[in-house]
Amino acid sequence: MSAFANILLGGVFHAAVLFLVAAGLQLVFGVQKILNLACGSFYALGAYFGISFVAHMTKYGMPPWLLLPALIVAGLLIGLIGPFIERLLRFVYDRDESFQLLLTFAILLMFQDVFRFLWSANPLQVNVDYLVYGKLSSGDFSVPVYNLMVIAAAILIAAGLGLFLQKTNYGRVLRATAENRAMAEALGVNVRSVYAVVFTVGTMLGTVAGTLVIPTAAASLEIPGEFVVEAFAVVVIGGLGSMPGALAGALVVGLIHALSIVIYPELELLVTYLIVIGVLLFRPAGLFGKPAT
């Protein structure tokens, strides 16, 4: 039972981080109709910047217990790069999906060179012990409190995003723009401004996910490519443009990740791809996606 609980919480922790990246991907696609392969780079950017930010704050006397708030602030700050990236993508709106994929993949490759130039090619990790928050233990069961805090933070972010989209006037504007951009423009909506905000929010979700995970995993040049594969697996499983789908897909991929670590790590990608193939064969729109009409 303890082993099962460890696997379950490990999977949910990975799913929480993965959901944030996938939610940003879903939001950008839902409103802007852009398939953004650069989402893995935003995750890695958050990880690298979070390490530098915490190192800088520690140098000036930051108490270790402020690690989590410092990481969230770092993710939000570096996420402000979103409007500048969005400007690069403006000329691909309404272009063929293959062109969008090529351009965003090119951005991913450029970011890898930026990471190598600014942070070197060696893996890096935050220099503050995340166990400062303690552990919850019972027999063979043990989970760092930090992991639970990250899960709680992801739940709060997901709930806040849902309330923002459903209950606020600006959220209704975003949903109207997603449904019919031409009609929204005719009614006076500044679509360029909406796109900039949406892309920035999507970027921030990715960068915050990257900062939150670095106490438990190193930042390296490989993680943009690895994470974009997982993010797109989440989107395919859950359904493109569906936030509940992003949550369900993240849980599936996260639990596969945790089980594979315990049983046989090499199985992770194989099992994930088999599930993706099964979904594409039997429910191409995903578990929560709407079939194309």
Secondary structure, 3 states (H helix, E strand, C coil): CHHHHHHHHHHHHHHHHHHHHHHHHHHHHHHHCCCCCCHHHHHHHHHHHHHHHHHHHHHCCCCHHHHHHHHHHHHHHHHHHHHHHHHHHHHHCCCCHHHHHHHHHHHHHHHHHHHHHHHCCCCECCCCCHHHHCEEEECCEEEEHHHHHHHHHHHHHHHHHHHHHHHCHHHHHHHHHHHCHHHHHHCCCCHHHHHHHHHHHHHHHHHHHHHHHCCCCCECCCHHHHHHHHHHHHHHHHCCCCHHHHHHHHHHHHHHHHHHHHHCCCHHHHHHHHHHHHHHHHCCCCCCCCCCC
